[in-house]
Amino acid sequence: MTIKTTSYLENKISGLYAEGSDGTLPLLVMFPGGGSNADAFNLPHASFLKTASDNGYSAIALNRPGQAASTALDLDPMADVGAFDANAARLCEVIDEIWSRKNAPHSGVVIYGSSIGGAIALHAAAKWSREKRAWPLLGVAVADIGQSPPRAVVDTWTTLPALETINLAQYIGLFFSAVPPWAAPALPPRTSLEPPVLKIPRAELQEVVGGWPRNWRAICSQITVPVHYSIAKYDTVWTINQALLDEFTEVLALKSPHVESAIIPGASHGIGLGPLAMSHIFQVLSFVARCHVAGRAPQVLVR
């Protein structure tokens, strides 16, 4: 299995591609979280791309606008809404292109997104549900995205310096300071004395505490495909409790034929980066497998 670099929309969006052995299975398209990039889906200890390919699935991890070699969007750094929708629009264009030039009879597409990439995946699924694009969307899986940020997150993101991009590494304590060490992602060894840099548009962080908490209901209530939803017990970026999980699930279920949701014990923000990464990957692939069957027999995934 070889992971290849790829690009779309005349090099506006870059990514990583792993080809699976069964071209009839769904194509898995993955959106990274904020401050991250497609490499997050190819970690040495838990490669989503390799695991998908080893199990027959072709998978593409996209660098969202502004990540790695992908062209940034023209976002207002002071706005608290619009960044997620603009990301979703650009990435749906990428899937349009991928589908138009595909060389295998994939049964459809399943989108996976983590953290801010999860919110953008839900925007993309809502957009597809409204517009019914040329590619069949069989399902959407999201992780690490909630609806109610804690006060500490709200206060931090709303008082950021007025810059177009923020170095998220300077705020890493907000994510993991209260997380049990055994539940936190293992950070890679430092290879440089230079401070780490994790670039993220300020507008994306503003939307986490602004437009998304206001608008998540309107987005999630439009989705008409099966949904797999996971959030970590020790996620400190979102308020985590059963009532909020139930609320999120109920809104998704307004139009989705099937919603499965869970709080994941033993995990923190970035489930796919931490000690339960492989377990999470296989849970998502199991959902993708069921979406494949449901493409022919919808009754497999119904309430």
N, C-alpha and C positions, 0 to 999 in steps of 0.2 A: 504494500500500500504506500503510495506516494502522495504527499500533500503538496499541492501546486498553488502558486500565487495566480491570481486572476484579476481581471478588471472589467468594469462595465460603464455604460453611459459615456463612451469616449474618454475613459480613464478618470471619470469623476469619482467613481467608487471602486475601491480595491477590496480584495478578500483572499480567503484561502479555500481551496476546493479539494475534497477527498472523494474519489469515485468508489461506489459500492459495486458489488458483483451482480446485483439484481436490479436492472433498469426499470422493472415494472413497479417497484416499491415507491412510496412517496419520496419526494425530494425534500430534505430538511434544510431550511434556511434560518440562520441564527444571527441575532442582533446582540452585540455586547452592551454592557452597562456603561455608565458614565465614567470617564477617566480611564477607560480600558480600550481594548481593540480586539481584533479577531484572534490574536495569539492566546487570549484567555480560553479559547476553545481547543487549544492544542498544548495543554500543560504536560510536562513530562510524566507526572504521576496520575493524570486523569485527562486524557485527550478525548474530548467529545467527538472530534472529527475522526480520529482513528477508530474509536469504539463503534461509531455509526458505520463506518466503512467495513470494519471487520464483521459486522452483522448484516451486510448486504446493502446498506443504505448509502446513497450519495448525499453528501452534505456540503453546504457552502456557508462559511462564516464570513460575514460582511464587516468591513470597517465602516462604521456609520460616518456621516459627514463630519469632517474635522478630525477623525481618528486615523492614525498612521498616514497612508498616502491618499486618503479620500479628501476630496475638496470640501472645504467648510461651507456651511450655509451662511447667508447674510442675516444674522440674527441680531435683534436689539438686545444688548446685554442687560438693559434695565427692565425689559418686559418679563412678565411672569406667566405668559401663555403664548402658544404658537410654535415653540421649538419642537415639541413632540409631534405635532401634526405635520410640520414641515419635514421632519425626519421620515415619518411614515410615508409621506407622498413621494419623497426621493427614493426610498427603499422599495416601494411598490413599483416604481418605474424600473428599478433594477430587476425585480422578479418578472415584470413584463418582458424585458429583454432576455432574461435567462430562459423563460418559457418559449419565446419565439425561436430561439436557436438551439434548443435542447436536442440531443441526439439519442435519447432513450424514451421509451413510452411510459414515463412516470405516471402513476395513477393520480397524482396531484401534488400539492405543496402542504407541508406543515411548517409553521413558523414557531421558532423558539426565541424568547427574549429574556434577558436577566436585568434586574434593577431598572434603571431608566430605559434600557433596551426592552424590558418587559412592558412598560407603559407604552412604548412606541409600537411594540408588537400588537397590543390591544387596539391602539389607534389604527394600525394597518388592517387588523381583522374587521374593525368597524367600517373602515373605508371600503374594504372588499365587500362586506355585507350590503352596503348601500349601492355600490357601483357594479358588482359582479363582473370582475375583470376576466380576461381570456383564460387565466389559469384557475383550475379548481383548488380552492382552499379547503383542505380536509380537516384542519384543526389548528389550534394555537395553544402553545404551552408557555407559561410565564412563571418566573420565580423572582423573589426578592423585591416585590413591589406591593405596597400597601396603599391605604387611603388616608391615614391619619398620622402625620409626622409628629414626633414628640416636640415639646417646647424648645429643648436644646437645639434641635435641628433647625426649627423655624427661626430661632434667634440668630443662629450662625449663618444660615444661607441668606437671610434678608439683610444682613449687615456686611456682606462681602465687599471688598474693594471694587470700585466701578471700573473693572477691566473686562475686556471681551472674553478672555480665557482665565481660568483659575487653576492653580496647581493643587489638585485634590490631595496630594501627598501631605500637604501642610495641615490637613484636617483629619488625618487618618485615625487619630485618637477618638474622634466622634463615632467611628464605626466599631472599634474593638476594645476600648478602654474598660468597658464593663462586661466583656465577654469572657467566659471561662477559657483558659488557655487551650484546653483540649477540644474546644468547639471552633476555634479561630482558624482561618486559613494559614497555611505555612507560607511565610514570606520567603521569596527566593533570596539566596545569599547576595550581599552587596558586592558588586565587582568594581565599584568606583567610590572614591571619597566624595564625589559630588552629591549634593542632596537629590533625592529621587524627584522625578517630575511626572505627574499624571495629569495631563491637560484635559480640561473640560470646559465647554462654553458656560459662561456665567448664567446665560439664559436658561440652560437646562436645570441648573440648581434652583433658580428662581421658580421654575415651573413645578419642581418637586413640592414646594411649600406654598405655591400659589394656584396656578391654573389647574394642576392635577387634582388636588383635594376638592376644588370647586366643581370640576367637570367629569370626574371619573365615572359617576353614575350615568351621565349622558353617553359616554363612550361605551362602557361595558354593556349597557342595556340594548345596544344596537347589534351585538355580535350574534350571528346566526349559525356558527359552527361549533363543534365540541371544544371544550376548554379544559386544560390541565393547569391547576394553580397551586403553587407551593410557596410557603413563606417560612422562614426559620424562627424557631422558638427564641433564639438569642439575637434576633435582628434588632439593632439599636437605632436604625434609621427610621423605623416605623413602630407605631404602637401595636403590640401583638397581644391579642386575646381571642377567645372563641367567639365572642359576640361580633367582633369586627370581621373575623373570618366568615361567619354565617352571613353577615350583611353583604360582604363582597360576593359571596357565592350566590345569594338570592338575586342580586342585581344581574349577574352574569346569566343566570338561569331564566331571565325574563324572555329571551329569544333563543338562547343556545339550547339545542336538544339534549345536551349532556355536559354537566360540569362536575369535575372531581377536584376536590380541594383539600389541603392538609397543612397544618402547622408541623414542621419537621423538627422533632426533638434532636438535640445534639448538634444543631447547625447554627451558623451565624450568617450575617449578610454576605451574599456570594456563596450560596449553597454549592454551586458547581466548582468552587475554588477550595473548599475546605475538606475536612476528613471524610465527609459523606458524599464527596463528589461523584465517585463511581456509582454508588447506590442511586443518586439522583439521576445520573445519565441513563441508567438502565430503566428507571421509572419513566422517564420521558420517552425512551425508545419503545417501551411497552405501550405507551399511549399512542405513539406514531403507528405501531403495528395494528392497534385496534382501529385507528382512523382509516388505515388502508382497507381493512375488512369492511368498515362502515361505508366506504365509498361505493361498495357493491351492495351491501345489505345495511341500510341506515338503521334498522331496528336493533343492531348490535350496540349502538350508542344512543340510547334514549333514556329519559327519566323513568 
